[in-house]
Amino acid sequence: MRIVVTGAGGGLGRAFVARIPGHHEVHAFDHAAVDIGDHDAVRRLVEPLAPDAIVNCAAFTQVDANETDPARAARDNALGPQHLALAARACGAALLHVSTDYVFDGGKGAPYDELDEPAPISVYGRAKLAGERHVATLCPAHLIMRVGYVYGGGGDYLSRAVRTLADGGEAGGLTDRVGTPTFVGHVADRLLPLLLARRWGTYHLASPEPATWFEVLNRVKALVDLPGEVRPQTTEELGLPAPRPAYSALASVYLPHFPSVTAVPGLDEGLAAFVATLDALP
């Protein structure tokens, strides 16, 4: 299979590319190589490669920056996926697009599955939902993979907080927002099997255990001798520009029916895998 990967410089993109077996032909591009918000650049780069599949890990993921720069949010998170969907359709490729738990408003109070209706409350969430809809409308052979609270890529919240704790500093962990923290390697492990299954649609890919970041940080401290202290925080005291869902944990009612895709491990196994990579984090 000939695979084009966009956003290959990010944590999930790097993890995915590292896990693709050598018998596949991989063309991996970071943002410097291709800006998916540039329609002509996407078409010039992707179509001559004639890929069998495109995997899009590229996104403008800074939630507060999306709120203050809605034009860039629309360009990168809505139009970017549209451009990739058009390129995929033009060359007959499948498109796997990574989306987010922030397409939900958090009001359910229980994990969201694929049957729940999105209702984003931030610019980021609205732009990502628009990107999903472009992909679903324009590219019949598509997979939309919603993930959330992904950690272990190096630039994510948990990786930064653990570095702070390792240096003896204090790290704040939110106590009033719940998601499904999921190790980046466990997400990356499942992307190619999902593509090869060719069962197109929208799916949730997450660890089965909802938790707050405060809980997660304390569990990491229990696994590793980190000298720093974990301080409880609330969303209100941070005063962030963008609203976030208070409860955006994900669950899947579909993936258990995929025999080729194993269940995502629980939080303890994910954190153990994360701790084993700490020395190698960028």
C-alpha positions in Angstrom: 0.0 0.0 0.0 1.2 3.5 -0.9 0.4 5.8 2.1 0.7 9.6 2.4 0.8 10.9 5.9 0.2 14.6 6.7 1.0 16.1 10.1 3.9 13.6 10.3 5.9 16.0 12.5 3.4 15.8 15.4 3.3 13.2 18.2 0.6 11.0 16.6 2.0 11.4 13.1 5.5 10.4 14.2 4.2 7.4 16.2 2.1 6.2 13.3 4.9 6.5 10.7 7.2 4.6 13.1 4.7 1.7 13.2 4.1 1.2 9.5 5.7 -2.1 8.3 8.4 -1.8 5.8 6.5 -3.4 2.9 4.3 -0.4 2.6 5.5 2.7 0.7 5.2 5.7 3.0 5.4 9.4 2.1 5.4 11.4 5.3 5.1 15.2 5.4 5.2 17.6 8.3 3.7 21.1 8.2 6.9 22.6 6.6 6.5 20.2 3.7 2.8 20.6 3.1 0.3 23.1 4.6 -3.0 21.3 4.3 -4.8 24.7 4.4 -3.3 25.4 0.9 -5.6 23.7 -1.6 -3.2 24.0 -4.5 -0.2 22.8 -2.5 -2.1 19.7 -1.4 -3.2 18.8 -4.9 0.3 19.3 -6.3 1.9 17.2 -3.7 -0.6 14.4 -3.1 -2.0 13.6 -6.5 1.2 12.8 -8.4 2.0 10.2 -5.6 -1.2 8.3 -6.4 -1.6 7.0 -2.9 -3.9 4.2 -1.9 -4.5 5.9 1.4 -4.0 9.3 3.1 -3.7 9.6 6.8 -4.3 13.1 8.1 -2.7 13.8 11.5 -2.4 17.5 10.8 -4.4 20.1 12.7 -4.3 23.4 14.5 -4.8 21.9 18.0 -4.2 24.9 20.3 -7.7 25.3 21.5 -7.3 28.9 22.9 -5.5 30.1 19.8 -8.4 28.7 17.7 -10.8 30.8 19.8 -8.8 34.0 19.2 -7.9 33.3 15.5 -11.1 31.8 14.1 -9.9 32.4 10.5 -6.9 30.1 11.0 -9.1 27.6 12.8 -11.4 27.4 9.7 -8.5 27.3 7.3 -6.5 24.5 9.1 -9.2 22.4 10.7 -12.1 22.7 8.3 -10.7 23.6 4.9 -7.5 21.5 5.3 -9.5 18.2 5.6 -11.7 19.4 2.7 -8.5 19.8 0.5 -7.3 16.3 1.5 -10.7 14.8 0.8 -10.8 16.3 -2.7 -7.3 15.1 -3.3 -8.2 11.6 -2.1 -11.3 11.5 -4.3 -9.3 12.7 -7.3 -6.8 9.8 -7.0 -9.1 7.1 -5.7 -7.5 7.0 -2.2 -9.0 6.2 1.1 -8.7 9.0 3.7 -8.3 8.5 7.5 -8.8 11.8 9.3 -8.1 12.3 13.0 -10.7 14.4 14.8 -11.5 15.2 18.5 -13.7 14.7 21.5 -14.2 18.4 21.5 -17.0 18.1 18.9 -19.2 17.3 22.0 -20.5 19.8 24.5 -19.8 17.7 27.6 -23.4 17.8 28.9 -24.0 14.1 28.7 -22.1 13.3 31.8 -21.1 9.9 30.5 -18.8 8.7 27.7 -19.8 9.7 24.2 -20.1 7.0 21.6 -20.6 7.2 17.8 -24.4 7.4 18.1 -24.3 10.7 20.1 -24.9 13.9 18.2 -22.0 16.4 18.1 -22.6 19.9 19.6 -19.3 21.7 19.9 -19.0 24.7 22.2 -15.7 26.2 21.0 -14.3 27.5 17.7 -11.9 24.6 17.7 -14.7 22.1 18.1 -16.8 23.7 15.4 -14.0 23.8 13.0 -13.1 20.2 13.6 -16.7 19.1 13.1 -16.8 21.1 9.8 -13.6 19.2 8.8 -15.3 15.9 9.6 -18.3 16.7 7.5 -16.2 17.7 4.5 -14.4 14.4 4.7 -17.6 12.4 5.0 -19.3 14.2 2.2 -16.5 14.4 -0.3 -14.6 11.1 0.1 -16.7 7.9 0.3 -13.8 5.8 1.4 -13.2 7.6 4.7 -12.4 6.9 8.3 -13.0 9.7 10.8 -11.2 8.8 14.0 -12.2 10.8 17.1 -9.6 10.8 19.8 -9.1 12.8 23.0 -6.6 13.5 25.8 -3.9 11.8 23.8 -0.5 11.9 25.6 3.0 10.8 25.1 4.0 12.6 21.9 6.3 15.1 23.5 4.4 18.3 23.1 1.2 17.3 24.8 0.1 18.4 28.3 1.0 15.2 30.2 4.5 15.1 28.6 5.2 18.7 29.6 3.8 18.2 33.1 5.9 15.1 33.8 9.0 17.0 32.7 8.1 19.7 35.2 7.6 17.1 38.0 10.9 15.4 37.0 12.7 18.7 37.4 11.2 19.2 40.9 8.7 21.7 39.9 4.9 21.9 40.6 2.5 20.8 37.9 -1.2 21.6 38.0 -3.8 19.0 37.1 -7.4 19.8 36.4 -9.9 18.2 38.7 -13.1 19.3 37.0 -12.7 18.0 33.4 -13.0 14.4 32.5 -11.8 12.7 29.3 -10.3 9.4 28.2 -6.5 9.8 28.5 -5.0 7.6 25.8 -1.3 6.8 25.1 -0.3 8.0 21.6 1.3 4.6 20.8 -2.0 2.8 21.5 -3.8 5.1 19.0 -1.1 4.8 16.4 -1.0 1.0 16.7 -4.6 0.8 15.5 -4.7 3.2 12.6 -3.3 0.9 9.9 -5.5 -2.1 10.9 -8.5 0.2 10.7 -7.5 1.3 7.2 -7.0 -2.3 6.1 -10.4 -3.3 7.4 -12.0 -0.9 4.9 -15.1 -0.4 7.0 -15.7 3.3 6.3 -17.3 5.6 8.8 -16.8 7.6 12.0 -15.3 5.9 15.1 -14.1 6.7 18.6 -10.6 5.4 19.5 -9.8 5.8 23.2 -8.8 4.1 26.4 -11.8 2.7 28.2 -11.2 4.6 31.5 -12.4 8.2 32.0 -10.2 10.3 34.3 -9.1 13.8 35.1 -5.6 15.1 34.5 -5.2 15.4 38.3 -5.8 11.7 38.6 -3.5 10.9 35.8 -0.6 12.9 37.2 -0.9 11.3 40.6 -0.9 7.9 38.9 2.3 8.7 37.0 3.9 9.8 40.3 3.0 6.5 41.8 4.8 4.7 38.9 7.9 6.9 38.8 9.9 8.6 41.5 9.2 12.2 40.5 10.3 14.9 43.0 7.8 17.6 42.0 4.3 18.1 43.5 0.9 17.8 41.8 -1.4 20.7 42.5 -5.2 20.5 42.0 -6.6 23.1 39.6 -10.0 24.0 38.4 -11.0 25.3 34.9 -12.3 28.6 36.4 -9.0 29.5 38.0 -7.2 29.1 34.7 -9.4 31.6 33.0 -8.8 30.2 29.5 -10.3 32.0 26.5 -11.9 28.9 24.9 -14.7 26.9 26.6 -14.0 23.2 27.0 -16.5 20.3 27.6 -16.5 19.3 31.3 -16.9 15.7 30.3 -15.7 14.6 26.9 -14.7 10.9 27.5 -15.2 8.7 24.5 -16.4 5.2 24.0 -17.1 3.0 21.0 -20.1 0.9 20.2 -18.6 0.0 16.8 -15.0 -1.0 17.3 -15.7 -4.1 19.4 -17.1 -5.6 16.2 -13.8 -5.2 14.3 -12.0 -8.6 14.8 -8.8 -7.1 13.4 -8.6 -4.2 15.8 -7.8 -5.0 19.4 -9.3 -3.0 22.3 -7.3 0.0 23.5 -5.6 -0.9 26.8 -6.7 0.7 30.1 -5.1 3.7 31.7 -2.6 1.8 33.8 -1.2 0.0 30.8 -1.1 3.2 28.8 0.8 5.1 31.6 3.3 2.2 31.9 4.0 2.4 28.2 4.3 6.2 28.4 6.7 6.0 31.4 8.9 3.6 29.4 9.3 6.2 26.6 10.1 9.2 28.9 13.9 9.3 28.1 13.2 9.3 24.4 10.6 12.1 24.3 11.5 15.1 22.1 
